[in-house]
Amino acid sequence: MTRDEINIRSKDELGDLADAINKMSVSLKSMILAITENSIQVASASEELNSTSQQITANSEETSAQADVVSKAAQTRFRASTRLRKNFTCWPTAAVGG
């Protein structure tokens, strides 16, 4: 909006109308500028939110993979300890005495 002000210097209704239109024009320019600035801020915030969301997703996937590794290690450890327990239970006990 690069329109110049309406220059009517009369003191009648036409002058009042020109003054009101000039004020409205200034107000509209101000609103359009504010909307433009806000839309830029919203776009920037949206990009940041998208980036943060991608980081959270990547971190969640990494945490899930690490939990899977720990779970598999725990299962392996449990199976090994179960085998050891069975082996110790099957060993004959030596008679003590003399």
Rosetta blueprint (number, residue, H / E / L):
1 M L
2 T L
3 R L
4 D L
5 E L
6 I L
7 N L
8 I L
9 R L
10 S L
11 K L
12 D L
13 E H
14 L H
15 G H
16 D H
17 L H
18 A H
19 D H
20 A H
21 I H
22 N H
23 K H
24 M H
25 S H
26 V H
27 S H
28 L H
29 K H
30 S H
31 M H
32 I H
33 L H
34 A H
35 I H
36 T H
37 E H
38 N H
39 S H
40 I H
41 Q H
42 V H
43 A H
44 S H
45 A H
46 S H
47 E H
48 E H
49 L H
50 N H
51 S H
52 T H
53 S H
54 Q H
55 Q H
56 I H
57 T H
58 A H
59 N H
60 S H
61 E H
62 E H
63 T H
64 S H
65 A H
66 Q H
67 A H
68 D H
69 V H
70 V H
71 S H
72 K H
73 A H
74 A H
75 Q H
76 T H
77 R H
78 F H
79 R H
80 A H
81 S H
82 T H
83 R H
84 L H
85 R H
86 K H
87 N H
88 F H
89 T H
90 C H
91 W L
92 P L
93 T L
94 A L
95 A L
96 V L
97 G L
98 G L
